[in-house]
Amino acid sequence: MSLLRTYSKPKVFGLIVVVALVVGALLGVLAKQTGQGWLVTTLHTIGSIFTNLLQVTVLPLVFTAIVLGIVSLRGLGGARTAARLGGKTVLWFATTSLIAVLIGIAVGKIVNPGSGVSLQPQPSTVQKLASRDHGSWLDLINNLVPSNLVEAFADGEILQVVLVSLAVGLAAYALGDRAQPFVSFNRAVFDIVQKVLGWIIRLAPLGVLGLIGNAFATYGDQFVRPLLSLIVAVYAGTLLVLFVVYPLLLRFVGKVSPALFFRKAWTALQFAFVSRSSGATLPLSRQTAVNLGVDPGYASFAVPLGTTTKMDGCAAVYPAVATIFIANLFGISLSFGDYVLIVVVAVFGAIATAGVTGWFTMLTLTLSTLNLPPEVIATGIAVIYGIDPILDMMRTATNVAGQIAIPTWIARTEGLLDDEVLHSKTSTPLLDAPAGEPAREPAPANA
């Protein structure tokens, strides 16, 4: 049995990841306490290489997956059906974002992270963050349309790539058979990138060893002392969304057993936790949705769309909690109107989370909307910058869970959920299925 198929078994994969986490943490603590610079450098290099390998697959995956997903909707009943599915998907994305941000605010008020904390980040970190472009609505609008298609890919402008892929996918949908050679080319590219990503996944334990080890070697006690309240609040909020909100909606809207959902989705969630990348987890997420019985055509559309725009962890829970933390850190009182603005940004600004720095853009967009001083924004983010890898793991796992769960219950309401596949004990191995399988015939609405 290949190592990749071994990773498809959640228990084996989980054990390997846990071992890597423990070993990485121990090596990080050892490096910090003994001052072994070479060990810190080695851990940092391992983690960086793994992260770069993942990120290099994101843009081609997103582009080809969205194009193939839109074209796949041709088999689901025509343009009106495709429009209805798209509208319902976006509506549920916004609805769950609203629920998630309200949970984030509630948890933030209860835990009150940052109260009594007084940390001063390194001046170099503050300067680095202050020099970055903070998120704003105007920047978001201006950056949607690329001036050069090649430059959009070269610079990693994922928002622009998403917009282009939506336009190209719609054009291919409208052209029908005349666009078939282009669609076949995209399917081949998707399969190639997916195969490469399968090889990269084999390095996941080594990658997480380097990432965790470097984090502990660099920041040490900051994980368990002054910033513990922020970690607790973010994890509490995301866990409520992950294990309460999604299961309730799966049970009462999708008529799907939450236990069955998590059993089939666990491998994808674990990889999301380790990789901290929704984009890199995309093939796993899409195939998981198919294994849950979601029509492949709809899964090929909804999951890639969710991967770039649906981030309940990064775009809803986290900005709410982090904003409360930063406000407490500087003794700033937030008004009822401020909380309303946090909600509005979470519901309508989720698209700003696309890309590797989505958490930064979404948080600065939220803080800027509240008109906080630039130095407060830069310093506040610098304080939490060090523990972001720990926070990002749970945020990303929550993101991916939503990207799989929402298409699952929408498929149920549209008669596009195959109960035979859903309850099957054997599923197509993750990353082993080809892209763009022919769509199944829609099941009866009461199936």
Residue pairs with C-beta under 8 A, 6 or more apart in sequence:
3 202
4 198
4 199
4 201
4 202
4 429
4 431
4 432
5 429
5 432
6 12
6 13
7 13
7 16
7 201
7 202
7 204
7 267
7 430
8 267
8 429
8 430
8 431
8 432
9 267
10 263
10 266
10 267
10 270
13 267
13 270
13 271
14 266
14 270
16 204
16 205
17 204
17 205
17 208
17 270
17 273
17 274
19 205
20 204
20 205
20 206
20 208
20 209
20 212
21 208
21 209
21 212
23 209
23 213
24 43
24 208
24 209
24 210
24 211
24 212
24 213
24 216
25 212
25 213
25 216
27 39
27 43
27 209
27 213
27 216
27 217
28 43
28 212
28 213
28 214
28 215
28 216
28 217
28 218
29 216
29 217
29 220
30 36
30 39
31 39
31 40
31 43
31 213
31 216
31 217
32 40
32 216
32 217
32 218
32 220
39 217
40 214
40 217
40 218
42 210
43 209
43 210
43 213
43 214
43 217
44 210
44 214
44 217
45 210
46 206
46 207
46 209
46 210
46 211
46 213
46 214
47 207
47 210
47 211
47 213
47 214
48 210
49 207
49 210
50 200
50 203
50 204
50 206
50 207
50 208
50 210
50 211
51 207
51 211
51 276
51 277
53 200
53 203
53 207
54 197
54 200
54 207
54 275
54 277
54 279
54 280
55 156
55 277
55 279
55 280
55 356
57 193
57 196
57 197
57 200
57 279
57 280
58 158
58 277
58 279
58 280
58 282
58 356
59 153
59 156
59 158
59 161
60 189
60 190
60 193
61 190
61 193
61 194
61 197
61 279
61 280
61 282
61 283
61 304
62 158
62 161
62 162
62 165
62 279
62 282
62 304
62 307
62 308
63 161
63 164
63 165
63 168
63 186
64 165
64 186
64 187
64 189
64 190
64 193
64 435
65 190
65 282
65 286
65 300
65 303
65 304
65 307
65 435
66 162
66 165
66 166
66 169
66 301
66 304
66 305
66 308
67 165
67 168
67 169
67 172
67 183
67 186
68 169
68 183
68 186
68 187
68 190
68 300
68 435
68 436
69 169
69 297
69 299
69 300
69 301
69 302
69 303
69 304
69 305
70 82
70 166
70 169
70 170
70 172
70 173
70 301
71 169
71 172
71 173
71 179
71 183
71 436
72 296
72 297
72 298
72 300
72 301
72 436
72 439
73 81
73 82
73 85
73 173
73 297
73 298
73 301
74 82
74 173
74 176
74 297
75 297
75 438
75 439
76 82
76 85
76 295
76 297
76 298
76 416
76 439
76 442
77 442
82 173
84 414
85 298
85 301
85 302
85 410
85 414
86 301
88 410
88 413
88 414
89 301
89 302
89 305
89 306
89 406
89 407
89 410
92 406
92 409
92 410
93 306
93 309
93 310
93 350
93 406
94 347
94 348
96 241
96 245
96 249
96 310
96 312
96 402
96 406
97 310
97 312
97 315
97 316
97 346
97 347
97 350
98 316
98 343
98 346
98 347
99 241
99 245
100 237
100 241
100 245
100 312
100 313
100 316
100 317
100 346
101 316
101 317
101 319
101 320
101 342
101 343
101 346
101 347
102 343
103 237
103 240
103 241
103 245
103 316
103 317
104 237
104 316
104 317
104 318
104 319
104 320
104 321
104 346
105 320
105 324
105 339
105 342
105 343
107 233
107 236
107 237
107 240
107 317
107 321
108 233
108 237
108 320
108 321
108 323
108 324
108 325
109 324
111 229
111 232
111 233
111 236
111 321
112 229
112 324
112 328
113 229
113 230
113 232
113 233
113 321
113 324
113 325
113 328
114 229
114 230
114 324
114 325
114 326
114 327
114 328
114 329
115 229
115 328
117 226
117 227
117 229
117 328
117 329
118 329
119 226
119 227
119 329
119 383
121 379
121 382
121 383
121 385
121 386
122 382
125 382
125 385
126 378
126 379
126 382
129 378
129 381
129 382
129 385
130 374
130 375
130 378
132 360
133 139
134 364
134 365
134 367
134 368
134 374
134 377
135 349
135 352
135 360
135 361
135 362
135 363
135 364
135 365
135 368
136 365
136 368
137 349
137 365
137 369
140 159
140 349
140 351
140 352
140 365
143 157
143 159
143 160
144 159
144 160
144 163
145 160
145 163
146 152
146 157
146 160
146 163
146 164
149 164
151 157
152 160
152 161
152 164
153 161
156 355
156 356
157 355
158 279
158 308
158 354
158 355
159 351
159 352
159 354
159 355
162 308
162 309
162 351
162 354
171 179
172 179
172 182
172 183
173 179
183 436
187 434
187 435
187 436
190 435
190 436
191 434
191 435
194 283
194 431
194 435
195 431
197 280
197 283
197 431
198 283
198 431
200 280
201 271
201 431
204 271
204 274
204 275
207 274
207 275
208 274
211 276
211 389
212 389
215 223
215 386
215 387
215 389
215 390
216 223
218 386
219 386
219 387
222 386
222 387
223 231
223 387
223 390
227 383
227 384
227 386
227 387
229 325
230 321
230 322
230 325
230 384
230 387
230 391
231 387
231 390
231 391
233 321
233 324
233 325
234 317
234 318
234 321
234 322
234 391
234 394
234 395
235 394
237 317
237 318
237 320
237 321
238 312
238 313
238 317
238 318
238 394
238 395
238 397
238 398
239 394
241 312
241 313
241 316
241 317
241 398
241 402
242 397
242 398
242 401
246 258
246 261
246 401
246 402
246 405
247 258
247 261
249 405
249 409
250 256
250 257
250 258
250 261
250 405
250 408
250 409
251 257
251 258
253 409
253 412
253 413
254 405
254 408
254 409
254 410
254 411
254 412
254 413
254 417
255 412
256 292
256 408
256 409
256 412
256 417
256 422
260 292
260 422
260 423
261 292
261 404
261 405
261 408
262 269
264 288
264 291
264 292
264 427
265 288
265 292
265 401
265 404
265 405
267 284
267 288
267 430
268 281
268 284
268 285
268 288
268 400
268 404
268 430
269 397
269 400
269 401
270 397
271 280
271 281
271 284
272 278
272 281
272 284
272 285
272 396
272 397
272 399
272 400
273 393
273 394
273 396
273 397
274 393
275 281
275 396
276 389
276 392
276 393
276 396
277 356
277 396
278 285
278 307
278 308
278 311
278 396
278 399
278 400
278 403
279 307
279 308
281 307
281 396
281 400
282 303
282 304
282 307
283 430
283 431
284 430
284 431
285 303
285 306
285 307
285 400
285 403
285 404
286 299
286 300
286 303
286 304
287 428
287 430
287 431
287 433
288 404
288 430
289 299
289 302
289 303
289 404
289 407
289 408
290 296
290 299
290 421
290 428
290 433
290 437
291 421
291 427
291 428
291 430
292 404
292 408
292 417
292 421
292 422
293 408
293 411
293 417
293 418
293 419
293 420
293 421
293 422
294 302
294 407
294 408
294 411
294 416
294 417
294 418
295 411
295 416
295 417
295 418
295 439
295 440
295 442
296 436
296 437
296 438
296 439
296 440
297 438
297 439
297 440
298 407
298 410
298 411
298 414
298 416
298 439
299 407
299 411
300 435
300 436
302 406
302 407
302 410
303 403
303 404
303 407
306 402
306 403
306 406
306 407
307 403
308 351
308 354
309 350
309 351
309 353
309 354
310 350
310 399
310 402
310 403
310 406
311 350
311 353
311 358
311 362
311 395
311 399
311 402
312 398
312 399
312 402
313 394
313 395
313 396
313 397
313 398
313 399
314 353
314 358
314 359
314 362
314 392
314 395
314 396
314 399
315 346
315 349
315 350
315 352
315 353
315 358
315 362
316 346
316 350
317 395
317 398
318 359
318 362
318 363
318 391
318 395
319 342
319 345
319 346
319 362
319 363
319 365
319 366
320 342
320 346
320 366
322 363
322 380
322 384
323 334
323 342
323 363
323 366
323 367
323 370
324 334
325 380
325 384
326 332
326 367
326 372
326 376
326 377
326 380
326 381
326 383
326 384
327 333
327 334
327 372
329 380
329 383
330 376
330 379
330 380
332 372
332 376
334 370
338 370
341 366
341 369
341 370
342 366
342 369
342 370
344 369
345 362
345 365
345 366
345 369
346 366
349 362
349 365
349 366
350 362
352 358
352 361
352 362
352 365
353 359
353 361
353 362
355 361
359 388
359 391
359 392
359 395
360 381
363 381
364 377
364 381
367 376
367 377
367 380
367 381
368 377
372 380
384 391
408 417
410 416
411 417
414 442
414 445
415 442
415 443
415 444
415 445
415 446
415 447
416 440
416 442
416 443
417 443
417 447
418 440
418 443
419 443
419 447
421 427
